[in-house]
Amino acid sequence: MSITKSSKYKTELEVKSPLTDLRSKPDIKSERLTQLLFGKRVYASNIHEDGFVKVKTLEGDVGYIYASQLREPELNSQKDIRISAPSAPIYKKPSKSSGILLRICFNTELSSMGYRRFGAYVHLGNGVYGWLHRNDYIPIHGKEDKNIPITTVLNKAKEFIGTPYLWGGITPYGWDCSGFIQAILKQFEIAFPRDTKDQIKKGRKIIYGNHRIGDFVFFTRHIAMFIDEDKIIHSSLHYGGVSISFLGKSGGDYEQTLFRDIKSIKRVLLNSHR
């Protein structure tokens, strides 16, 4: 891996671990800013004595990753499949009894090298190939469509009720509020910012009372999605993970506090309906 201290985010690398943390400092105890999935491309700046590399993502996030979790990119093939299961094993052969090479996370994108009835044949780097079961991935069409049926989006979000909360998390191993919403939209090829400060700038502003299911509601440093007139789904630190909450008088003290703290309601999904 050729990284120099004088480089200015010019060395392109990719994540080789299933999931890695992007830290605010070259210290495992520093804040987890977000996470990066297997195959994610970054640009490296310099390497530190404690083994961290300072990187910048294509989205502009800057932080530190262990050098041992990065490698030089091997393929420039178009990514054409996305993991739809919470996690997915990649098998040595097109058989679930053949042994597992790697287990990758929800929303990881891969390039298929061919298909059989079992599923997709994929390249994992370093000359390693494996098989992904057909039930664990969906095709990437490469075209954003905000008119997707809102019930489809909500059903996917509800699949993760009870999964844990994790500051900076972007997978079912642990989400924060903005990571959860971004990940659900990514599953449907809808681009959405990572942080609430940027997410709140997207979409059309809606007055409370005119909101519909699928609209996003923003609070102080928090985001949720309406699933009914007075119910939201969100990854909540208060409840320890993805949960459904009532807003207003029908909820408890926490929900009433949230209701009083509403900052904005935005419509991003165009096919929202009552």
VMD Tcl script that draws the C-alpha trace (Angstrom):
set ca {
  {0.00 0.00 0.00}
  {1.70 3.21 -1.14}
  {0.67 6.08 1.13}
  {2.84 9.11 1.81}
  {2.50 11.82 4.44}
  {2.60 14.52 1.77}
  {-0.28 13.15 -0.28}
  {-3.48 15.23 -0.42}
  {-6.21 12.61 -0.73}
  {-4.75 11.42 -4.04}
  {-4.25 7.72 -3.27}
  {-7.39 5.75 -4.04}
  {-8.06 2.81 -1.74}
  {-11.01 0.59 -0.87}
  {-12.31 -1.03 2.29}
  {-11.48 -4.74 2.47}
  {-13.25 -5.60 5.74}
  {-17.02 -6.22 5.84}
  {-17.53 -3.03 7.86}
  {-15.15 -0.43 9.26}
  {-15.47 2.65 11.44}
  {-14.53 6.13 10.26}
  {-13.12 7.81 13.39}
  {-12.72 11.50 14.16}
  {-9.12 10.97 15.34}
  {-6.44 8.28 14.89}
  {-7.65 6.68 18.11}
  {-10.03 3.73 18.57}
  {-11.64 5.60 21.47}
  {-12.45 8.69 19.38}
  {-15.91 9.45 17.98}
  {-17.29 7.11 15.34}
  {-18.32 9.52 12.59}
  {-19.87 6.87 10.37}
  {-19.08 3.45 8.94}
  {-17.93 2.25 5.53}
  {-18.93 -0.99 3.82}
  {-16.83 -3.57 2.00}
  {-15.58 -2.21 -1.32}
  {-16.20 1.44 -0.44}
  {-13.69 3.71 -2.23}
  {-11.81 6.40 -0.30}
  {-8.88 8.73 -0.92}
  {-5.96 8.52 1.51}
  {-3.97 11.45 2.86}
  {-1.34 10.09 5.24}
  {-0.53 7.22 7.57}
  {0.14 7.57 11.28}
  {2.45 5.66 13.57}
  {-0.44 3.95 15.32}
  {-1.63 2.38 12.06}
  {-4.46 4.74 11.08}
  {-4.92 6.30 7.65}
  {-6.60 9.68 7.21}
  {-9.11 9.38 4.37}
  {-11.79 11.31 2.55}
  {-14.88 9.65 1.10}
  {-16.50 10.54 -2.20}
  {-19.25 12.23 -0.15}
  {-16.69 14.48 1.55}
  {-16.51 12.80 4.97}
  {-13.03 12.99 6.47}
  {-11.73 10.72 9.22}
  {-9.40 7.91 10.19}
  {-9.45 4.18 9.37}
  {-7.08 1.37 10.32}
  {-4.59 0.83 7.50}
  {-5.08 -2.93 7.87}
  {-8.69 -2.56 6.70}
  {-7.79 -0.88 3.40}
  {-6.24 -2.07 0.15}
  {-5.53 -0.81 -3.34}
  {-8.58 -1.18 -5.62}
  {-8.48 -4.23 -7.84}
  {-11.56 -3.88 -10.02}
  {-13.32 -1.02 -11.73}
  {-16.30 -3.13 -12.72}
  {-19.74 -1.61 -12.40}
  {-21.46 -2.62 -9.16}
  {-24.68 -4.33 -10.19}
  {-26.02 -6.08 -7.08}
  {-26.82 -4.81 -3.56}
  {-27.21 -6.85 -0.39}
  {-30.83 -6.82 0.77}
  {-30.48 -9.22 3.72}
  {-29.35 -7.85 7.11}
  {-26.10 -9.72 6.47}
  {-25.12 -12.18 3.78}
  {-22.58 -15.02 3.72}
  {-20.43 -15.47 0.65}
  {-19.84 -19.17 0.06}
  {-16.81 -20.93 -1.41}
  {-19.01 -22.81 -3.88}
  {-22.65 -22.52 -5.03}
  {-23.79 -24.52 -2.01}
  {-24.63 -23.48 1.55}
  {-22.62 -26.45 2.82}
  {-19.42 -25.40 1.07}
  {-18.12 -23.07 3.79}
  {-18.21 -19.29 4.19}
  {-15.50 -16.98 2.87}
  {-16.88 -13.72 4.19}
  {-20.06 -12.27 5.65}
  {-21.03 -8.83 4.32}
  {-23.58 -6.27 5.42}
  {-26.89 -4.83 4.28}
  {-26.47 -2.40 1.34}
  {-23.00 -3.61 0.34}
  {-22.60 -3.31 -3.43}
  {-20.79 -5.94 -5.50}
  {-19.95 -6.74 -9.10}
  {-21.32 -10.03 -10.35}
  {-19.11 -12.19 -12.56}
  {-21.85 -14.60 -13.56}
  {-24.97 -16.35 -12.32}
  {-26.29 -19.82 -11.62}
  {-29.52 -21.03 -10.11}
  {-27.89 -20.72 -6.67}
  {-27.11 -17.03 -7.13}
  {-24.31 -14.67 -8.14}
  {-20.60 -15.35 -8.59}
  {-18.66 -12.39 -7.14}
  {-15.05 -11.24 -6.89}
  {-13.85 -10.38 -3.38}
  {-10.35 -9.19 -4.30}
  {-6.88 -10.76 -4.09}
  {-7.97 -13.39 -6.60}
  {-10.73 -14.68 -4.31}
  {-14.18 -15.46 -5.72}
  {-17.32 -16.64 -4.01}
  {-21.03 -17.25 -4.30}
  {-23.89 -15.15 -3.00}
  {-27.29 -16.77 -2.54}
  {-30.07 -15.36 -4.74}
  {-32.25 -14.51 -1.69}
  {-29.63 -12.17 -0.24}
  {-29.30 -9.53 -2.95}
  {-31.23 -7.36 -5.39}
  {-30.15 -5.85 -8.73}
  {-28.88 -2.28 -8.92}
  {-30.68 -0.44 -11.71}
  {-28.59 2.71 -11.42}
  {-31.55 5.07 -11.59}
  {-33.05 6.96 -8.68}
  {-36.83 6.67 -8.39}
  {-38.54 8.63 -5.61}
  {-41.94 7.38 -6.79}
  {-41.43 3.94 -5.28}
  {-44.57 2.75 -3.39}
  {-44.25 4.08 0.14}
  {-45.61 0.84 1.60}
  {-42.59 -0.94 0.12}
  {-40.23 1.47 1.87}
  {-42.11 1.24 5.18}
  {-42.18 -2.55 5.08}
  {-38.43 -2.63 4.63}
  {-37.94 -0.21 7.53}
  {-40.21 -2.30 9.78}
  {-38.12 -5.41 9.11}
  {-35.47 -3.89 11.38}
  {-37.61 -3.11 14.43}
  {-35.64 -4.14 17.49}
  {-32.19 -3.83 15.94}
  {-29.76 -1.96 18.23}
  {-28.78 1.68 18.35}
  {-25.17 2.60 17.59}
  {-23.80 6.10 17.27}
  {-22.39 6.39 13.74}
  {-23.88 3.03 12.71}
  {-25.19 2.34 9.20}
  {-26.14 -1.37 9.33}
  {-28.48 -3.71 11.24}
  {-25.55 -4.44 13.57}
  {-26.37 -0.97 14.93}
  {-27.82 2.26 13.49}
  {-28.03 5.84 14.54}
  {-31.13 7.80 13.50}
  {-29.75 9.33 10.31}
  {-27.86 6.19 9.32}
  {-31.06 4.17 9.54}
  {-33.04 6.48 7.27}
  {-30.20 6.82 4.77}
  {-29.72 3.04 4.63}
  {-33.41 2.32 4.01}
  {-33.49 4.82 1.14}
  {-30.24 3.47 -0.30}
  {-31.87 0.05 -0.59}
  {-34.20 1.65 -3.16}
  {-31.42 3.62 -4.91}
  {-32.50 6.94 -3.41}
  {-29.50 9.12 -2.57}
  {-29.80 10.86 0.80}
  {-27.19 12.63 2.97}
  {-25.64 10.91 5.97}
  {-26.18 13.55 8.70}
  {-29.39 15.19 9.92}
  {-27.92 18.67 9.38}
  {-27.78 17.87 5.66}
  {-30.86 15.63 5.47}
  {-33.11 18.44 6.71}
  {-32.16 20.50 3.65}
  {-33.70 17.95 1.27}
  {-37.29 17.61 0.08}
  {-40.34 19.86 0.23}
  {-41.39 21.43 3.51}
  {-44.74 20.21 4.86}
  {-46.91 21.76 7.56}
  {-47.79 19.49 10.46}
  {-51.33 18.26 9.89}
  {-50.74 18.02 6.15}
  {-48.08 15.34 6.61}
  {-48.48 11.84 5.17}
  {-46.92 8.48 5.80}
  {-43.42 8.39 4.39}
  {-42.71 12.03 5.27}
  {-39.64 12.70 7.40}
  {-39.91 14.57 10.66}
  {-36.88 16.34 12.13}
  {-36.16 17.17 15.74}
  {-33.00 18.54 17.36}
  {-30.31 16.24 15.92}
  {-32.83 13.49 15.19}
  {-34.88 12.19 12.26}
  {-37.82 9.79 11.99}
  {-40.32 8.67 9.36}
  {-44.10 8.89 9.71}
  {-45.81 5.52 9.39}
  {-49.21 6.89 10.44}
  {-50.72 10.24 11.35}
  {-49.24 10.14 14.84}
  {-46.71 7.30 14.68}
  {-43.09 7.32 13.60}
  {-40.35 4.74 13.03}
  {-36.81 5.69 13.98}
  {-33.58 4.43 15.47}
  {-33.86 5.83 18.95}
  {-31.14 6.03 21.59}
  {-33.93 6.39 24.17}
  {-35.36 2.98 23.24}
  {-32.03 1.39 22.35}
  {-32.71 0.84 18.67}
  {-35.25 0.83 15.86}
  {-38.74 1.31 17.28}
  {-42.17 2.78 16.64}
  {-43.23 5.75 18.74}
  {-46.39 7.82 19.11}
  {-46.18 11.60 18.91}
  {-48.19 14.00 21.03}
  {-50.79 13.25 23.70}
  {-51.07 9.58 22.76}
  {-47.42 9.01 23.66}
  {-45.45 8.98 26.88}
  {-43.23 11.71 28.27}
  {-40.47 11.02 25.74}
  {-42.84 11.15 22.76}
  {-44.50 14.34 24.03}
  {-41.06 15.90 24.38}
  {-40.30 14.89 20.79}
  {-43.59 16.39 19.62}
  {-42.75 19.75 21.20}
  {-39.30 19.57 19.59}
  {-40.43 19.16 15.95}
  {-38.23 21.40 13.79}
  {-39.41 20.50 10.31}
  {-41.32 17.98 8.22}
  {-40.04 17.18 4.75}
  {-41.44 15.19 1.83}
  {-38.72 13.36 -0.09}
  {-40.68 10.31 -1.26}
  {-43.10 11.53 -3.93}
  {-45.44 8.56 -3.68}
  {-46.35 9.27 -0.05}
  {-50.05 8.76 0.64}
  {-52.46 8.60 3.55}
}
mol new
graphics top color blue
foreach p $ca { graphics top sphere $p radius 0.5 }
foreach p [lrange $ca 0 end-1] q [lrange $ca 1 end] { graphics top cylinder $p $q radius 0.2 }
display resetview
